[in-house]
Amino acid sequence: MVRLAALSGACAVIAGAFGAHGVSGEPGEWLKTGGEYEMIHALAAIVAVQLGNRVAAILFLCGSALFAATLYAMALGAPHWLGIVTPVGGLGMIAGWLLLAWRHATK
């Protein structure tokens, strides 16, 4: 799980750098936004694993991967209707945070 989170973090850096230095306009913003959210949730997944909450870690990684991947794809030329899928990834990330809060509030 930590290995996947580390790979996700690496992808986030690549996307953010490409958005900041290789692409301008809306596609660059999509890359930077996807990179930011993917990085935050890669780190959150590592923390969740350390806290013993693998389900939250999975939600963080899957949610951020879906969220970021749709933004990355659109930035690289995929059709914009793909953006309707992006919030599904956001819901996964939200679910991860809520699960983490619930599990640790009950301890």
N, C-alpha and C positions, 0 to 999 in steps of 0.2 A: 504494500500500500504506500509506504514512504517512497519507494522507487517511482511509482506512478505520479505521486505528488511532485517529486523532484523533476521529472520529465515535463510535467505540466508547467512548473515554474520556468523551466528552460524555454518552452514554447512561448510563454508569456513575455519573456525578455525579447525574444526574436520578433514577435509580433509588435510589441511596443516600440522597439527600435526601428523597425520597418515603417511603422506608422509615423514616427517622429522624423525620420530622415529620408525615407524612400518614396513616400506617397504623400500627396497633399490633398486638401479639401476633405469632403465627407468620408471617402475611403480611409484616409489617414486617421481620422477621428474614430472610425469603427475599429481599426486595428489597435489604437491606443486604449480605447474603452475595453475591448475584449481582453487585451493584455493586462490591464489593471485589475479587472475582475478575476481573471484566471490566476494571477499571482496571489491576490489576497486569499483566494480559496484553496490554492495549493498549500499555502502556509497554514490555513485553517485546518486542512485535512491532516497535516502532520501533527498539529496540536491535538486534534480529535483522536488520532491513533494513540498518542501518548496518554491521553485521558481514558483510553479504553473504549472509545465510542466509534467503532468501525463503521456503523451504519451512517452516522453523521459524516464521517470521512468520505464514504462512497457517494452520499448525496452532494457533498461539496464538489468532489471531482467530476461526477457525471453532470451535475447542473452547470458547473462552470465550463466544462468541455462543450456542452451543447450550446450554451449562451455564446461563448467565444467563437466556436467553430462557425456558427451562422454569421456572425459579424465578419470574421476573417473571409469566409466564402464570398459574401457580398462585396467586401472591399477588393477582392481579386476578380470580380466580374460575374459572380453568380446572380441570378435574377433576384430582384428586391422582394418578391413575394416570400422568399425564404425568411425574411424578417418576422413573419408571423410565428415562427418556431422559437425565436429567441426568448420570449417570455417563459416558455416551458422550462428552459434552463434556469431562468431566474427563480421560478417556483422551486426547483430542486435545491438551489442555494438557500432560499428562505427556509425550506423544510429542514435542511441541515442545521441551520442556526436555531430553529425552534426545537428540534430534537436535542441538540446539545444543551440548550437552556433547560428543557424539561428534565432530561436525565440527571443533570447536575443540581437541579433545584430539589430533587427528591432524595438526594444522598444525605 
